[in-house]
Amino acid sequence: MPSSPLASFKPLAGRALEAALNHALALDPDTRQALGSLQGRRITLALEAPALALQIQVAEGQLRVGPVAASDAEPDLAVRSTLAGLLGQLPFLRKDNAAPVGRMRVAGDAELARRLQTLAGRFDPDWQQPFVAVFGEV
């Protein structure tokens, strides 16, 4: 089967996503510290359309994003979703009391899923910090 012309961009996109996630985590020291308890845990995310799969792992206090290899052992948590289902989980894109849109299937360690949900709910980045670092206190 011929590979997609976009296949060569996937590693670059994965590195960009990894950098963005880790920069966002740097803005919330409490969440960054809490990641330590998830050291070595692996989560796979598979989108149905567009067909895309990636793996996120906690290593050395940072998130590592990479491809999912067929030879990899079963992940600690696997999420399979439509793009709408994944975006519908983001609190800033969802209206209050709105029913979720799209489809999402989660399999694996229920305690890990609960811990991730708690971490996401407590995520409180200091969005002003990068500006203060560049421009100083106003």
N, C-alpha and C positions, 0 to 999 in steps of 0.2 A: 504494500500500500504506500503510495507516495506521501511524503510528509507535507504538511501545510507550509506555505511560504512564511507564515507567522511563527512557525516552530522555533526558528532561530532567535526570536525575540523573547521567548518564554524565560530563559535564564536571566536576561536583563530585567524583565518585569518582576521576576522573583526576588532579585537583589534589591530592586527599587522598593518593593513591598516590604521586605525585611528592614530596610533602612527607615522607611516611613513608620513602621510599627515601633521600632526601637527608639526613634526620635520622640514619638508620642509618649511612650512609656517613660522616657527620661524626664518628661514634664510632670510626672506624678511619682515621687520617690516611694510612697507607700505601696503602690501597685508594683513598682519595680522590685521592691524588697520582697513582696509576697510571692513573686515568681520563683524565688529560691526554693520554695516547697514543691514546685512542680518540675524540678530538675529531671531531665531525661524523659519526661512524658511526651508522647507523640500524638498529634491530632491530624487526621487527614480531612480535607475538604474537597468534595467533588461536586462540581456544577454540571447540570445536565445540558443546559444550552446557554451559552456556548460550552461545549465539552471541555472541561478544564479540571485538573486535579492537582492538588498541592499538599504538602506536608508541613506542619509547623511543629517545632520541637523547642523545648526550653533547654538551653545549654549555656553554662557559665553566666547565668543571670540575664541572658538575652534570648530573644526569639530568633530561631533559625528557620528560614523558609526554603523549601526545596521541592524537587519532584517526588512523586510517589513511584517507587520502583516495584515491579511485579514480584521481585524476590524479597521485599521487605516483610517482616513479621507483621502480624495484625496490630493495628494502632491501638493505643489506649482508648481513643475516642474517634469515631468516624461520623462525619456529617455529610449527608448527600442532600442536595437542594437544587431548586431552580434559582435563577438569579433574583427573581421577585421575592422568593421565600427568604433568601439570605438578606436582601436589602430591607425586607419587612421587619427584621429583627433589630435593626438599628433604631434606637430610641428617638433620635432627632429626625428620622424620616417617617415616624409613625404618629398618627393622630391619637389623642387620648381616647381610650375605650374602643378603638377601631379593631375590627377582626383582622388577624394576620392574613396577608396575601401570599399566594404561592404555596409551594410544598417544601417541607423539610423533614428529613428522616435522620434520627440520631441513634447510633448504636455504640455500645461499649460501656465504659466505666461511668455509672450514674453519679457516683460521688465526685469524680473529676468534672463532669458536666455541671454539677451544682456549684463546685468551687469556682469554675470559670464564670458562671453566671453571677456569682457573688462578686468576683473581682471586677467584672464588667460594670456591674451596678455601682460599685464604689469608685470606679475610675473618675478621678477629679483632677485633670491636668491644670497646671498653672499656665494658661495661654499667654500671659503677659511676660513670662520669664524670658523667652527668646528676644523680645523687644527691649526689655530692661538690660539684657546682656549687651545689646548692640548700642542702644541709645541712652542708657542710664535711667535713673529714677526721674519721673516727671513730677 
